[in-house]
Amino acid sequence: MNVSKARVAIGGDIEVNLFASTIVWQALHEEVISSEKLFLDDKLTQLIVQSSSRFRADKLETGLRYILNLNDNSSYLSPFVNYDINDFNILGLAYHYFEGEDDSFYGYHREHSNLALKYSYTF
């Protein structure tokens, strides 16, 4: 059996509940082992921080997600707000902002920053 690509990921996270907010720190290192030359670097090391708080009887959630690619210093920032209409419906709003050089992991999408409206139905 020939394997042309193998993916190895090592990561961990820490969750802290502080002042009615949840803060999550994650670290991720991923390597793609392949005989082919990839367009992007074959190693990816990221620092991920997310903070969120719930208000109004846990129906309203506000938060911020930040990802820093340590290989090329590109980053992704996403503030968000979610409103739980009921147990089955969630309405959300998020902004996705990409920063970095044109040839970097997140900088490649710098022109694609966007505002997103989310509706989720669970059954």
Steps between C-alpha positions, in 0.01 A plus 500: 500500500649834392429814701581817311401738779485479876369770732629535854324741737597578858293737707354584833268746662431670832156630598459759775174637636574850622260782588202328333706456180649189349850537357651217296867489397606240245830418337519292184796372302430305183738348246422345165751235403499455123730447207315776313577871522203682651389854411511605866762410757464141616512602868231695678528630857214710633401665825122517543326714763125520541306687764123504541245617754131427543240756606124541533421162657760329278314594181757752371862398438772744399852400420826546319712240320863574406737268313868583447701293253845489659667392174433824308334737755172509310183513708125457508268702727129433543274681746159335522162520669242220521144516626318183606143560386393173664646152553496431126576834326812716519556827318857630472714774354878480448773697329793308347817708460818362339842669526847422365721514194346388169691169500426415865247251638231755602631796300405313183136568600555863606270624222229256617421645843124483547198548720295184547144444617433156645179310563516159659214257552558187705260209526 
